[in-house]
Amino acid sequence: EVIAATGPFKTSVEECINSNAGNTAICTGGSNGQGWSIPADITAATGRIGTIITAVNGIITATAAAGGGFSGTETIVLTPIVNGTQIVWNVGGTCLNNPRIC
């Protein structure tokens, strides 16, 4: 559920990057431009989602909410890598040790 919740953030960051010739610097939570808008950060727990933060350079960090087998410290960190005209996502965070969140 946590990884699925990052979908709209990833799509918006990709649109931001594509609209800015590969420049990731302005792709942060709540920012917008012509034809794209990155959702505001989620800072309060909702369901199994603790937080979703889009930091500088489009890096998305999501945490699981405590409960349902999660401690509330599990994270998934998605980093956009621009390779020419393609964007690939590097996956990191503590979720690599807990595949239920990744």
N, C-alpha and C positions, 0 to 999 in steps of 0.2 A: 504493500500500500504506500509506503514512503517513496519508493522509487517511482511509482506511477504518478504520485503527486508532483514530482519534479517536471513532468512532461510539458505543461504550459510554460514553465520557466525556460526549459531548454529550447523550445520552439521560438520563444521571444528573443532569447539571446542570439540564436542563429539568425533571425531576421535583423537584429541590430547589427551583428557583425557583417552580414551581407550588404546592408544598406550603408555601411561606413567603410567600404573597401578593405575589409579585414581587420579594421581597428577595433580591438576589444575594450579599450580603455573606458569608454563611456557606457558600456553595457552593464549597468548596475540596477538593483531593485528599485522599481518605481520610475525609472527613466523612460523617456519615449522620444520618438522622432517621426518622420514622415513614413507612415505605413507600419510602424511597429511600436509596441508598448510592453515593457517588462513589468509583470505584476509586482505589486508592492510586497515587501518581505512579510512572511508570516511569522509573527513573534509570540503568538499565544497558541498553546496546544489545542488541536482540533482532532478528535478521534485518535488515531495512531500517529499523527504528525505532531512532533514537538515544535519544530521551527523549520522554515526554509528561508535562507538568506542568499541573495545574489550580490556578491561583492564585486569589487573592481575587477575588470577584465573578464566579466561574465562567469566567474567561478561561483558555482551553486553548492551550498552546504545545507544538507537537510539532516535533521535529527529526529529520532523516534521519540514519541511520548512514552513516559514510564507506564508500565502496565502491559498485560498480555504477553508476558515473558521478556519484555524489554526493560532495561534499567533507566532509560531516558538519556543515556550517554552515547548510544550508538549513532554513528554519523555515516553519511555517504557524501563524498566530495566529488563533484563533476567539474572538470576543467576543460574548457573548449580549446582545442588545438587547431589553428588555422594552417592548412596545408594547401597553398594555392587557392583554388576555388572551393575546396572541400573543408568541412569542419568535422572533426572527430572528437569524441569525448573520452578523456582519460578518467577512469573511475578509481577513487581512492577512499580513504577513511577507515574507520574501525569496522565498517560493515563487511570488509573483506574477510574478517574473522567470524562473521555471523551472516551467512547467505540469506537468512530470512528477510533481511532488510534490503540487501542489494538486488 
